[in-house]
Amino acid sequence: LTQDDAHIFCTQDQVEQEFRNTIELTRMVLESVGLNDYRVQLSLRDPKSDKYVGSEENWRKAEDALRRVLSESGLSFSAAEGEAAFYGPKADFMVRDCIGRQWQLGTVQLDYNLPERFQLEYVGADNRTHRPVMIHRAPFGSMERFVGMLTEHFAGAFPMWLAPEQVRICPLSEKSNDYALALEKQFTDAGFRVTTDLRGAKVQAKIRDAQLELIPYMAVVGPKEAETSSIALRDRISGELGTMPIADVMELLGKEVCERRIRQVSDSKIPEQPQPQEEVASHEY
């Protein structure tokens, strides 16, 4: 498994602010992908146990600081006595997906052990040596678990800015393939993830397949679009958006990416599979 684990070395007096910074970072990560239903479990030591490293005073200061930060943040949290690691207290983000399952993702952990084991020291303002505190922070937790949880949460229908494939270009016929490929290059050069469906299938089938593959946008192009440098844009959720100039389409999609927009997913409009005898005229698909 891959963990986005980073380590912060700080003084005991800096623990509270560093913990606050890390909590805010983790909240930003979760909320930017629409994971807003979460709570925090604050794991504290068992005062009756002697398994913990670090002084009594440092543990008390650290636990008080973590409680204070969580209370001030307005986060829903619960304290679990005896659940702390032997090296320090920690805060775990417990996230619920769209069907109510709970996942442990981001974590922030204080560590009094490793600085001691590696004999880490710094010279303080008093010109004396002190032992730093180490903070483990992993806003995503396991990257594989995070991606798996997102896939389940969105049922594979990722927001446009997260989707592996953002736009599927669907030419009406072989006559429009050159224009479609030129569009693909233009979009790719602009930073979008785009493919072109060059099959000889009818455009209804191409759109239907893109819908079933949960592609956020489909760009339908034919002779009229090639002549006017435009695109007939289709949204997986809303359906047809009309014909627009290429620059307007790029602006629309670019804004959605920059804003990291997450729209409420309703039933996608999937066109019926065309009958063999049907002919495609213009954009009556």
C-alpha positions as MATLAB code, in Angstrom:
seq = 'LTQDDAHIFCTQDQVEQEFRNTIELTRMVLESVGLNDYRVQLSLRDPKSDKYVGSEENWRKAEDALRRVLSESGLSFSAAEGEAAFYGPKADFMVRDCIGRQWQLGTVQLDYNLPERFQLEYVGADNRTHRPVMIHRAPFGSMERFVGMLTEHFAGAFPMWLAPEQVRICPLSEKSNDYALALEKQFTDAGFRVTTDLRGAKVQAKIRDAQLELIPYMAVVGPKEAETSSIALRDRISGELGTMPIADVMELLGKEVCERRIRQVSDSKIPEQPQPQEEVASHEY';
ca = [
       0.000    0.000    0.000;
       1.075    3.580   -0.686;
       0.669    6.178    2.048;
       1.061    9.924    1.655;
       2.968   10.009    4.925;
       4.952   13.111    5.817;
       6.721   13.957    9.053;
       6.831   17.303   10.791;
       9.440   17.997   13.464;
       8.431   20.712   15.890;
       8.788   21.913   19.451;
       6.288   20.964   22.120;
       4.939   24.529   22.017;
       4.313   24.230   18.256;
       2.297   21.010   18.484;
      -1.086   22.738   18.691;
      -0.584   24.976   15.641;
       0.939   22.190   13.533;
      -1.926   19.897   14.481;
      -4.398   22.627   13.485;
      -2.667   23.073   10.113;
      -2.748   19.349    9.430;
      -6.398   19.005   10.415;
      -7.301   21.812    7.989;
      -5.254   20.162    5.228;
      -7.070   16.859    5.740;
     -10.469   18.576    5.707;
      -9.571   20.355    2.463;
      -8.568   17.055    0.833;
     -11.795   15.284    1.828;
     -14.188   18.126    1.054;
     -12.584   18.900   -2.316;
     -13.732   15.482   -3.557;
     -17.186   15.746   -1.979;
     -16.534   13.601    1.103;
     -18.331   15.814    3.600;
     -19.774   13.175    5.934;
     -16.974   12.440    8.367;
     -16.076   12.534   12.023;
     -12.820   12.335   13.950;
     -11.796    9.718   16.482;
      -9.321   11.121   18.993;
      -7.279    8.249   20.398;
      -5.939    8.910   23.889;
      -3.733    6.944   26.262;
      -4.916    4.728   29.080;
      -3.686    6.508   32.234;
      -3.446    3.146   34.011;
      -1.019    1.703   31.471;
       2.747    2.138   31.458;
       3.295    1.146   27.806;
       3.604    4.737   26.560;
       6.828    6.609   25.835;
       7.277   10.295   26.602;
       6.752   12.251   29.788;
       3.464   12.559   31.642;
       3.530   16.331   31.165;
       4.076   16.135   27.402;
       1.230   13.646   26.972;
      -1.109   15.836   28.984;
      -0.153   18.933   26.965;
      -0.519   17.086   23.660;
      -3.911   15.574   24.479;
      -5.214   18.917   25.743;
      -3.953   20.636   22.580;
      -5.601   18.076   20.289;
      -8.914   18.342   22.134;
      -8.766   22.126   21.947;
      -8.031   22.195   18.214;
     -10.839   19.752   17.418;
     -13.311   21.666   19.594;
     -12.395   25.000   18.002;
     -12.650   23.529   14.498;
     -16.285   22.581   15.005;
     -15.583   19.011   13.926;
     -17.646   16.161   15.285;
     -15.254   14.009   17.296;
     -15.229   11.355   19.970;
     -12.458   10.428   22.389;
     -11.344    6.814   22.683;
      -9.332    6.242   25.846;
      -6.679    3.561   25.561;
      -6.643    3.660   21.737;
      -3.548    5.843   21.367;
      -0.390    4.347   19.916;
       2.384    3.771   22.439;
       4.299    6.691   20.925;
       1.582    9.363   21.077;
      -2.088   10.387   20.695;
      -3.667   10.488   17.249;
      -6.715   11.694   15.336;
      -8.266    9.494   12.641;
     -10.797   10.753   10.085;
     -13.689    8.284    9.754;
     -15.517    8.945    6.465;
     -18.922    7.654    5.345;
     -19.538    6.946    1.683;
     -22.801    7.397   -0.231;
     -24.303    4.156    1.119;
     -23.301    4.738    4.731;
     -20.203    2.573    5.017;
     -17.446    3.957    7.208;
     -13.818    4.173    6.071;
     -10.767    5.293    8.032;
      -8.832    7.648    5.750;
      -6.749   10.613    6.917;
      -4.738   10.418   10.124;
      -2.607   12.714   12.284;
      -0.336   11.123   14.887;
       2.029   12.572   17.465;
       5.230   10.622   18.001;
       7.460   10.920   21.070;
       9.245    7.644   20.342;
      11.239    8.104   17.124;
      12.886   11.408   18.150;
      13.997    9.585   21.297;
      15.221    6.497   19.444;
      17.215    8.550   16.945;
      18.404   10.936   19.664;
      17.174   13.977   17.750;
      17.925   17.330   19.337;
      17.677   21.035   18.630;
      19.060   24.076   20.419;
      16.299   26.230   21.861;
      16.149   29.945   22.633;
      17.642   29.129   26.032;
      20.780   27.745   24.315;
      20.025   24.306   25.687;
      19.305   21.114   23.761;
      15.743   19.799   23.584;
      14.008   16.797   22.060;
      11.589   17.664   19.211;
       8.142   16.160   18.714;
       7.382   14.380   15.446;
       3.963   14.529   13.785;
       2.980   11.897   11.225;
       0.384   13.214    8.836;
      -1.371   11.372    6.013;
      -4.415   13.329    4.708;
      -5.342   10.608    2.194;
      -4.343    7.622    4.319;
      -3.703    4.692    2.024;
      -3.848    5.989   -1.548;
      -5.285    2.693   -2.771;
      -8.024    2.773   -0.127;
      -8.775    6.414   -0.936;
      -9.152    5.751   -4.667;
     -11.192    2.613   -3.985;
     -13.468    4.523   -1.643;
     -13.934    7.330   -4.200;
     -14.763    4.803   -6.912;
     -17.421    3.248   -4.677;
     -18.694    6.652   -3.554;
     -19.201    7.959   -7.096;
     -20.148    4.517   -8.473;
     -17.479    5.097  -11.113;
     -19.150    8.320  -12.314;
     -16.330   10.651  -11.319;
     -16.681   14.428  -11.481;
     -15.310   15.807  -14.718;
     -12.060   17.055  -13.142;
     -11.367   13.627  -11.595;
     -12.487   11.428  -14.489;
      -9.716    9.402  -16.186;
     -11.373   10.241  -19.512;
     -13.094   13.613  -19.567;
     -14.349   13.942  -23.143;
     -15.242   11.400  -25.838;
     -15.281   12.817  -29.378;
     -17.895   11.112  -31.565;
     -17.653   11.863  -35.312;
     -20.853   11.334  -37.294;
     -19.034    9.391  -40.005;
     -15.606    8.690  -41.442;
     -15.812   11.995  -43.317;
     -15.494   13.811  -39.982;
     -12.614   11.734  -38.575;
      -9.915   14.229  -39.551;
     -11.744   17.064  -37.797;
     -12.345   14.837  -34.762;
      -8.647   13.938  -34.508;
      -7.648   17.582  -34.885;
     -10.033   18.399  -32.026;
      -8.547   15.622  -29.901;
      -5.071   17.105  -30.315;
      -6.352   20.583  -29.528;
      -8.050   19.407  -26.331;
      -5.099   17.247  -25.303;
      -2.696   20.141  -25.797;
      -4.970   22.213  -23.539;
      -4.610   19.620  -20.765;
      -7.860   17.663  -21.140;
      -8.059   13.862  -21.176;
      -9.777   13.032  -24.459;
     -10.289   10.078  -26.802;
     -11.971    9.784  -30.202;
     -14.355    6.997  -31.200;
     -13.373    6.230  -34.800;
     -15.508    3.116  -35.153;
     -17.841    2.810  -38.092;
     -20.802    2.536  -35.697;
     -23.734    4.952  -35.751;
     -23.341    8.022  -33.586;
     -26.182    6.879  -31.294;
     -24.163    3.776  -30.442;
     -21.046    5.849  -29.788;
     -22.961    8.150  -27.441;
     -24.612    5.241  -25.682;
     -21.271    3.516  -25.114;
     -19.746    6.724  -23.764;
     -22.714    7.108  -21.389;
     -22.364    3.532  -20.168;
     -18.637    4.080  -19.675;
     -19.526    7.133  -17.550;
     -17.629    9.654  -19.677;
     -18.620   13.145  -18.422;
     -18.862   14.846  -21.829;
     -19.362   13.780  -25.438;
     -18.414   16.004  -28.366;
     -20.424   15.138  -31.480;
     -18.935   16.483  -34.707;
     -19.929   16.352  -38.358;
     -19.536   18.421  -41.548;
     -21.391   21.418  -40.073;
     -19.099   21.530  -37.041;
     -16.000   21.160  -39.206;
     -17.164   24.052  -41.364;
     -17.882   26.352  -38.396;
     -15.121   25.143  -36.011;
     -17.717   24.142  -33.453;
     -18.840   21.184  -31.331;
     -22.257   19.698  -30.520;
     -21.678   19.105  -26.814;
     -23.476   16.516  -24.730;
     -23.342   16.203  -20.945;
     -23.623   12.725  -19.435;
     -26.023   14.051  -16.784;
     -28.019   16.792  -18.521;
     -28.012   15.582  -22.115;
     -27.599   17.896  -25.123;
     -26.071   21.311  -24.419;
     -26.198   22.608  -27.988;
     -23.605   23.553  -30.577;
     -20.809   25.845  -29.402;
     -17.545   27.270  -30.725;
     -14.488   25.277  -29.685;
     -13.196   28.122  -27.499;
     -16.494   28.272  -25.577;
     -16.437   24.529  -24.929;
     -12.880   24.711  -23.625;
     -13.798   27.629  -21.384;
     -16.835   25.763  -20.026;
     -14.907   22.575  -19.289;
     -11.854   24.424  -18.010;
     -13.992   26.319  -15.512;
     -15.509   23.078  -14.248;
     -12.030   21.649  -13.727;
     -10.677   24.765  -11.995;
     -13.665   24.947   -9.653;
     -13.460   21.203   -8.943;
     -17.190   21.150   -9.399;
     -19.114   18.152   -8.097;
     -22.636   18.077   -9.475;
     -25.458   16.002   -8.103;
     -25.621   12.912  -10.276;
     -29.094   12.053  -11.504;
     -30.085    9.339  -13.916;
     -27.910    9.756  -16.974;
     -29.667   10.085  -20.299;
     -28.635    7.074  -22.325;
     -29.875    7.063  -25.920;
     -31.594    3.974  -27.176;
     -29.511    1.659  -29.326;
     -30.310    2.555  -32.970;
     -32.013    0.063  -35.234;
     -29.937   -1.128  -38.230;
     -32.232    0.547  -40.780;
     -31.991    4.012  -39.207;
     -29.962    6.659  -40.961;
     -28.249    9.511  -39.165;
     -29.031   12.899  -40.702;
     -27.194   15.916  -39.349;
     -27.521   15.713  -35.531;
     -30.873   14.002  -35.182;
     -29.427   11.342  -32.945;
];
